[in-house]
Amino acid sequence: MVHFDASLRLPTALELPDSDETPVDNELQDSVPAVLKAILALLWQNRSDWFFGIDMGIYANTEAPRTAIVPDGFLSLGVPRFRPKYGKRGRPSYVLWEEEGIVPVFVLEVVSQTYRGEYTKKLKEYQDLEVLYYAVYDPEGFQPEHERLEVQHLVEGVYVRMVGEPVWLPEIGLGLGRSEAVINGWEREWLFWFNKAGDRYPVPEEYQRYRAEVAEREAQRAQQTRLEAEQQAQREQQARLEAEKRAQTLAERLRALGVDPDSL
C-alpha cells in the first residue's frame, strides 16, 4: 500500500487519460489476460474485493501524475470490484491515490514481436512500484533466451524468479500456468489459473459445457429411474393380475367339486 500526501491536488481518474493510444501488437495481448479475467469472474463471482484490468493505465507517480504504466493485465485485491463514483462506465483507469494506495498484487505482460522491455525496463518499473508478482508470458517464443512463462516474486524490494509450473501465488490463493485449450474456437496454449493441487480452473465456456453435460447426465439418470419405476410398476401389476387369475381359477375348481371357496 502506498500513502499519498492529502494536501496534493492530484487529478482524478475522470481527469486523466484512459488510454496511452498505443495499439497492441497482436490479438493475444488482449486475449490472454481476458481469459484470466473471465476465469476469475466465474471463480470469484461471489466476491467483490478484487479488480482485474486489461490494457489499462496505472497511475502511481505523484511527481508525474499524468504518466501511466500500462500492463497487458493486472490484478488488485482489497479494492471494490466496481466503484460507484465512476458510474456505469466503470474505472477509466487505475489511480492509486483513489484506490487507497493499493498496488496491484499481480501484473502480466504478454511479449509480442515488437520487444517492449518486458524483461528489463518494465520489470524495473513494476519492481519500483512494489508489485508482488510480475509475470511475463512469451506465447510464440519471440525471446528464445527466456522461458515461455517467467514469474517474478518481490522479495525485500527485489524480484526473484520463481521456479516450477504452475507457479503457486499464496497471497492470491491461485497458481498460474499454461495449458492447451480451445477457447472461442481458438485452439492454442493459454494461461490459466490453477488450484493448489495443480488442476486448472475452467473458462466460462468450458464450465457451461460441463454444466450442460452434467445436466444431460442427470436428465438421463432421471429418465432411466422413471423408466425402471414404470417397468417395476408394470411387473407388480402383472403379478397381481396373474395372482387374481390363479385365485379365480382355483375358486372355480372348488365350486365344481361342490366346495364353497368363501367358506374356507
DOFI-100056 format. One record per residue (C-alpha): residue number from 1; residue in one letter; x, y, z. Coordinates in Angstrom, 2 decimals. Example, Ala and Ser with C-alpha at 12.3 -4.5 7.8 and 13.67 -1.06 7.14 Angstrom:
residues 2
i | aa | xx | yy | zz
1 | A | 12.30 | -4.50 | 7.80
2 | S | 13.67 | -1.06 | 7.14
end
This chain:
residues 264
i | aa | xx | yy | zz
1 | M | 0.00 | 0.00 | 0.00
2 | V | 1.25 | 3.48 | -0.90
3 | H | 0.42 | 6.58 | 1.16
4 | F | -0.13 | 9.93 | -0.53
5 | D | 0.02 | 13.47 | 0.78
6 | A | -3.61 | 14.53 | 1.15
7 | S | -2.65 | 18.16 | 0.53
8 | L | -1.57 | 17.42 | -3.02
9 | R | -4.05 | 18.35 | -5.73
10 | L | -3.85 | 15.17 | -7.75
11 | P | -6.03 | 14.56 | -10.81
12 | T | -8.86 | 12.07 | -10.58
13 | A | -9.35 | 9.08 | -12.85
14 | L | -12.02 | 11.03 | -14.70
15 | E | -9.49 | 13.79 | -15.42
16 | L | -6.67 | 11.51 | -16.53
17 | P | -6.26 | 9.95 | -19.99
18 | D | -7.82 | 6.49 | -20.10
19 | S | -5.59 | 5.35 | -22.97
20 | D | -2.00 | 5.88 | -24.00
21 | E | -3.14 | 5.48 | -27.62
22 | T | -0.53 | 2.75 | -28.14
23 | P | -2.08 | -0.15 | -30.07
24 | V | -1.44 | -3.73 | -29.04
25 | D | 0.77 | -5.71 | -31.41
26 | N | -1.49 | -8.73 | -31.73
27 | E | -4.73 | -10.27 | -30.55
28 | L | -3.08 | -12.34 | -27.84
29 | Q | -2.11 | -9.27 | -25.84
30 | D | -5.77 | -8.74 | -25.06
31 | S | -6.99 | -12.33 | -25.32
32 | V | -4.54 | -13.89 | -22.84
33 | P | -5.40 | -11.57 | -19.90
34 | A | -9.08 | -11.72 | -20.91
35 | V | -9.03 | -15.48 | -20.28
36 | L | -7.58 | -14.97 | -16.79
37 | K | -10.18 | -12.30 | -16.04
38 | A | -13.04 | -14.50 | -17.27
39 | I | -11.91 | -17.35 | -15.01
40 | L | -11.81 | -15.02 | -12.01
41 | A | -15.27 | -13.67 | -12.83
42 | L | -16.53 | -17.25 | -12.62
43 | L | -14.36 | -18.40 | -9.73
44 | W | -14.87 | -15.28 | -7.59
45 | Q | -18.40 | -14.41 | -8.67
46 | N | -19.46 | -14.05 | -5.04
47 | R | -16.52 | -11.80 | -4.13
48 | S | -16.50 | -8.03 | -4.56
49 | D | -12.99 | -7.25 | -3.27
50 | W | -10.98 | -7.60 | -6.47
51 | F | -10.39 | -5.87 | -9.78
52 | F | -8.72 | -7.12 | -12.95
53 | G | -7.68 | -4.54 | -15.52
54 | I | -6.73 | -5.18 | -19.15
55 | D | -4.60 | -2.71 | -21.12
56 | M | -5.48 | -0.08 | -18.51
57 | G | -3.28 | 2.69 | -17.22
58 | I | -1.94 | 2.52 | -13.66
59 | Y | -1.26 | 6.00 | -12.27
60 | A | 1.07 | 5.97 | -9.29
61 | N | 3.64 | 8.77 | -9.68
62 | T | 2.65 | 11.96 | -7.87
63 | E | 5.61 | 13.82 | -9.40
64 | A | 4.32 | 12.98 | -12.87
65 | P | 0.65 | 12.30 | -12.13
66 | R | -0.37 | 12.13 | -15.78
67 | T | 2.18 | 9.44 | -16.61
68 | A | 0.82 | 5.90 | -16.54
69 | I | 2.20 | 2.40 | -16.67
70 | V | 0.02 | 0.26 | -18.95
71 | P | 0.41 | -3.51 | -18.44
72 | D | -1.43 | -6.04 | -20.55
73 | G | -3.24 | -7.19 | -17.43
74 | F | -3.17 | -6.69 | -13.66
75 | L | -4.98 | -7.87 | -10.55
76 | S | -5.68 | -5.86 | -7.40
77 | L | -7.06 | -7.33 | -4.18
78 | G | -8.82 | -5.46 | -1.40
79 | V | -10.43 | -2.92 | -3.72
80 | P | -14.09 | -2.73 | -4.79
81 | R | -14.91 | -4.65 | -7.93
82 | F | -16.87 | -1.61 | -9.08
83 | R | -16.62 | 1.97 | -7.85
84 | P | -19.98 | 3.81 | -7.88
85 | K | -18.24 | 7.17 | -8.40
86 | Y | -17.38 | 6.15 | -11.96
87 | G | -20.95 | 5.21 | -12.77
88 | K | -21.86 | 2.52 | -15.28
89 | R | -18.75 | 3.14 | -17.35
90 | G | -16.52 | 1.54 | -14.72
91 | R | -12.97 | 2.57 | -13.96
92 | P | -11.41 | 4.62 | -16.78
93 | S | -8.00 | 3.81 | -15.27
94 | Y | -6.45 | 2.59 | -12.04
95 | V | -5.34 | 5.60 | -9.96
96 | L | -3.53 | 4.65 | -6.78
97 | W | -4.48 | 7.79 | -4.85
98 | E | -8.14 | 6.90 | -5.50
99 | E | -7.63 | 3.23 | -4.61
100 | E | -6.46 | 3.75 | -1.01
101 | G | -2.90 | 3.34 | -2.29
102 | I | -3.43 | -0.37 | -3.01
103 | V | -0.82 | -1.53 | -5.52
104 | P | -1.77 | -4.36 | -7.89
105 | V | -0.67 | -7.70 | -6.45
106 | F | -0.12 | -9.19 | -9.90
107 | V | 0.88 | -7.77 | -13.27
108 | L | 1.06 | -9.58 | -16.60
109 | E | 2.92 | -8.65 | -19.76
110 | V | 2.48 | -10.64 | -22.98
111 | V | 5.56 | -10.50 | -25.21
112 | S | 4.94 | -9.63 | -28.85
113 | Q | 7.11 | -9.49 | -31.93
114 | T | 7.94 | -5.89 | -31.05
115 | Y | 10.00 | -6.10 | -27.86
116 | R | 8.89 | -3.52 | -25.29
117 | G | 11.36 | -4.15 | -22.48
118 | E | 9.29 | -6.73 | -20.60
119 | Y | 12.43 | -8.30 | -19.09
120 | T | 14.25 | -5.03 | -18.41
121 | K | 12.52 | -1.65 | -18.36
122 | K | 9.07 | -2.89 | -17.39
123 | L | 10.49 | -5.29 | -14.83
124 | K | 12.21 | -2.33 | -13.15
125 | E | 9.02 | -0.26 | -13.25
126 | Y | 6.93 | -2.92 | -11.54
127 | Q | 9.69 | -3.67 | -9.07
128 | D | 9.84 | 0.03 | -8.12
129 | L | 6.05 | 0.08 | -7.85
130 | E | 6.36 | -2.92 | -5.49
131 | V | 4.03 | -5.21 | -7.43
132 | L | 4.28 | -8.52 | -5.58
133 | Y | 4.13 | -10.80 | -8.65
134 | Y | 5.20 | -9.94 | -12.16
135 | A | 4.56 | -12.48 | -14.93
136 | V | 5.94 | -12.32 | -18.45
137 | Y | 4.36 | -14.65 | -20.99
138 | D | 6.04 | -15.17 | -24.37
139 | P | 3.39 | -17.19 | -26.25
140 | E | 5.32 | -17.50 | -29.51
141 | G | 8.88 | -17.70 | -28.19
142 | F | 9.89 | -14.29 | -29.54
143 | Q | 12.61 | -14.08 | -26.86
144 | P | 14.28 | -17.54 | -27.03
145 | E | 16.75 | -16.72 | -24.27
146 | H | 13.82 | -16.65 | -21.84
147 | E | 11.28 | -19.26 | -20.75
148 | R | 7.80 | -19.03 | -22.23
149 | L | 6.43 | -18.10 | -18.79
150 | E | 8.51 | -16.36 | -16.17
151 | V | 7.06 | -15.21 | -12.85
152 | Q | 8.96 | -12.83 | -10.58
153 | H | 8.30 | -12.54 | -6.83
154 | L | 9.17 | -9.36 | -4.95
155 | V | 11.46 | -10.29 | -2.04
156 | E | 12.86 | -7.43 | 0.06
157 | G | 12.32 | -4.99 | -2.78
158 | V | 13.94 | -7.14 | -5.48
159 | Y | 12.39 | -9.51 | -7.98
160 | V | 13.35 | -13.17 | -7.63
161 | R | 12.42 | -15.62 | -10.36
162 | M | 10.05 | -18.36 | -9.22
163 | V | 10.51 | -21.95 | -10.37
164 | G | 8.06 | -24.64 | -11.33
165 | E | 4.79 | -24.51 | -13.19
166 | P | 2.08 | -23.86 | -12.39
167 | V | 3.55 | -21.27 | -10.03
168 | W | 1.66 | -21.03 | -6.75
169 | L | 0.89 | -17.46 | -5.63
170 | P | -0.15 | -17.79 | -1.97
171 | E | -1.27 | -14.19 | -1.45
172 | I | -3.71 | -14.63 | -4.32
173 | G | -4.61 | -18.21 | -3.48
174 | L | -4.13 | -19.33 | -7.07
175 | G | -1.49 | -20.83 | -9.28
176 | L | -0.51 | -19.57 | -12.72
177 | G | 0.49 | -21.80 | -15.59
178 | R | -0.01 | -22.82 | -19.22
179 | S | -2.28 | -25.37 | -20.83
180 | E | -3.66 | -26.23 | -24.25
181 | A | -7.36 | -25.49 | -24.74
182 | V | -9.97 | -24.40 | -27.27
183 | I | -11.37 | -21.01 | -26.30
184 | N | -13.90 | -19.25 | -28.52
185 | G | -12.98 | -21.73 | -31.24
186 | W | -9.27 | -20.86 | -30.96
187 | E | -7.10 | -23.87 | -30.17
188 | R | -3.72 | -23.00 | -28.72
189 | E | -1.75 | -22.65 | -25.48
190 | W | -3.27 | -20.26 | -22.94
191 | L | -2.51 | -19.00 | -19.46
192 | F | -4.81 | -20.36 | -16.76
193 | W | -5.35 | -20.10 | -13.03
194 | F | -4.76 | -23.37 | -11.15
195 | N | -5.66 | -24.71 | -7.73
196 | K | -3.02 | -25.80 | -5.23
197 | A | -3.25 | -29.41 | -6.42
198 | G | -2.21 | -28.29 | -9.90
199 | D | -5.62 | -28.62 | -11.55
200 | R | -6.55 | -25.78 | -13.84
201 | Y | -9.79 | -23.88 | -13.45
202 | P | -12.15 | -23.81 | -16.45
203 | V | -13.06 | -20.80 | -18.54
204 | P | -16.80 | -19.98 | -18.60
205 | E | -17.47 | -21.77 | -21.89
206 | E | -15.84 | -24.95 | -20.54
207 | Y | -17.82 | -24.60 | -17.34
208 | Q | -21.05 | -24.16 | -19.29
209 | R | -20.24 | -27.25 | -21.36
210 | Y | -19.50 | -29.14 | -18.16
211 | R | -22.77 | -27.97 | -16.58
212 | A | -24.66 | -28.94 | -19.74
213 | E | -23.04 | -32.38 | -19.70
214 | V | -23.85 | -32.82 | -16.01
215 | A | -27.44 | -31.69 | -16.62
216 | E | -27.74 | -34.12 | -19.53
217 | R | -26.37 | -37.00 | -17.45
218 | E | -28.75 | -36.11 | -14.61
219 | A | -31.67 | -35.97 | -17.04
220 | Q | -30.67 | -39.36 | -18.45
221 | R | -30.40 | -40.83 | -14.96
222 | A | -33.80 | -39.36 | -14.03
223 | Q | -35.33 | -40.75 | -17.21
224 | Q | -33.79 | -44.16 | -16.53
225 | T | -35.11 | -44.07 | -12.96
226 | R | -38.61 | -43.20 | -14.22
227 | L | -38.41 | -45.99 | -16.81
228 | E | -37.29 | -48.52 | -14.21
229 | A | -40.07 | -47.39 | -11.85
230 | E | -42.64 | -47.75 | -14.63
231 | Q | -41.30 | -51.20 | -15.51
232 | Q | -41.40 | -52.25 | -11.85
233 | A | -44.99 | -50.97 | -11.56
234 | Q | -45.94 | -52.92 | -14.69
235 | R | -44.32 | -56.09 | -13.28
236 | E | -46.14 | -55.65 | -9.99
237 | Q | -49.44 | -55.06 | -11.78
238 | Q | -48.87 | -58.13 | -13.96
239 | A | -48.07 | -60.18 | -10.86
240 | R | -51.31 | -59.03 | -9.20
241 | L | -53.35 | -59.87 | -12.30
242 | E | -51.77 | -63.33 | -12.51
243 | A | -52.39 | -63.93 | -8.80
244 | E | -56.02 | -62.87 | -9.18
245 | K | -56.41 | -65.14 | -12.22
246 | R | -54.94 | -68.12 | -10.33
247 | A | -57.26 | -67.43 | -7.39
248 | Q | -60.26 | -67.22 | -9.69
249 | T | -59.31 | -70.50 | -11.42
250 | L | -58.91 | -72.25 | -8.05
251 | A | -62.26 | -70.92 | -6.85
252 | E | -63.97 | -72.23 | -9.98
253 | R | -62.43 | -75.69 | -9.46
254 | L | -63.59 | -75.79 | -5.83
255 | R | -67.11 | -74.84 | -6.82
256 | A | -67.05 | -77.61 | -9.45
257 | L | -66.25 | -80.05 | -6.60
258 | G | -69.13 | -78.66 | -4.55
259 | V | -66.92 | -76.64 | -2.21
260 | D | -67.70 | -73.03 | -1.44
261 | P | -64.32 | -71.22 | -1.62
262 | D | -65.66 | -68.40 | 0.52
263 | S | -66.17 | -70.81 | 3.41
264 | L | -62.57 | -71.86 | 3.50
end
